[in-house]
Amino acid sequence: MTSNKPTILLVHGPNMAALGRREPSIYGFDSLQEIEDMIIELATALKIEVKCFQSNNEGNIIDYLFEHGEHCQGIIINPGALAHYSLALADCLRSLPCPKVEVHLSNLFKREEIRQHPVTASACDGVIMGMGKSGYHGALGFLVEHMDLG
């Protein structure tokens, strides 16, 4: 991270690039770009830099987090389906010292049984679900309150 500003990573997992057109009745009509732009705009007003990353590949996400997670002040992650089975991602998140918030656009507890047990959630400081894109606002607010800026 080259900026002197505090930095938050905004990380999205598999299928998130299809937001806006993938099951909008569940995930909403906003594209991933629109969600990222919204968070960047809010963070910029707070003098915080946001680095966005999306991958459909679990290993790429873990590599990105290990490369950048040690040098950021917070992480917002929507792991998508990886939330339900990726112990590797959970272990990666646990190893990073900054505060982390997991966000899900839908309420997992109103979904299929398999989606109701996110294994990555326990590796995060907070979980926000079922609030659509507003969940990202909440995640940013939480991180701002809990960032180590020293």
N, C-alpha and C positions, 0 to 999 in steps of 0.2 A: 504494500500500500504506500503510495508515494505522497499522498495528501497529508497536510497537517490537521485536517478536520477529522473528527471521529468518524469511523466507517462502520456501516452495517452491511452485512451480506444478506441479500434477498435471493433465496435459492428455491428452485421449483423442480420437482421430480417428473416422472414419466407422464406423458399425455397432457401436461399442463400447457404446452404450446398450442393445444387445440381448444383452449378456453374460448368461449363466445360462440362456438359452433358445435361443441361436444356436449350433448345432453344439457342444453341451457335450462331446462326445468329443474335440474339438480345444481348445476354449477354457475348459472347466471349467463348473462349476455355480454359481459365485459371480456375483452381479449386479455391475454397475458400482458401484452404491451400496454394496454390501458391501465391495468393494475400496477404494473411497474412504474409507469409515468406518474400515477397518483402518489405512490410512496416516495418517489424521487422528489416530486414537487413539495410534499409535506416536509421531507427531511431537509431539503435545501433551505426552506424557511427557518429551520432549526440549526442551520450551519452544520449539517451532517451529510456525509457522502454515502451514497448507496451503490453497491456493486451487485449487479443482477447476473444470475446464472440459471440456466435451465438445461436439463439433459434427460433423455429417456434411458440413460445408462447409469446404473447404480455405481459402478466403479468410477465414472467420470465425476459424479457428485462427491463421492468420498475423496477423490484426489483433489478436487477444487477446495473442499472444506479443509483438508490438511494443509494445502498450500496457503490459503488465505485466512483461515480461522484463528490462527495464533496471533494475527496482527490486527484483528478487528475488535470493535467494542461491543458487537452484538450480532446475532443471527436470527433472521426470520426464515423459517423453512416450511414449505408445503411439500412434503415428500410424496404426495399422491399415494399410489398403491404401495409404495415401499414402506409406508407407515405400518402396514399390516404384517410384514414378514421380514424386514431387513434388520437382522441383529447386527450386521456389519455397519450399517448406517447409524444405528443406535450407539454402538461402541465408539464410532468416530465422534459423534456429537458429545458423548460423555467425556471424551478426552480433551475437549476444547474448553478453555478457561472462561470465556465470555458468557454473558447471559444469552439464552436461546428461547425462542418462542415458536411452537409448532402451530400452523394455521391450516384449517380445513374449511373450505367454502360451505360444505354441507355439514349437517349434524350427523356424525357417524352413528350415534345411538338411535337414529331413526332409519338406518340403512340395514343392509344384510348383516347377519350375525358375524361373519368373518371380518367385517369392517369395524366392529365394535371393540376391538382389542388392539389398538395401535401400540406396537412394541417400541416405536421411537419416542412416544410421548414421555416416557419415564426418564429419558435422557435430556429433556428440556425443562426449563424453569417454569414454563406455562404453556397451556394449550388453549387455543381459541377455535371454536367450531360452530358452524350453523349460522354465522352472521354474514355470510357472503363476503363481498369485498371489504365491508366494514371491519371484519376481523383483522385485516392488515393495519388499519388505523390503530386498533387496540394494541396490536403487537408492537408497533412503533412507539406508542405511548409508554408501554411497559419498559421497553428497552431504554428509552430516554431516561426514565426514572431510575434504572438499575445499571446504567453504564459506568464503568470505571474509567474516568477521564484523566486519571493521574498518570 
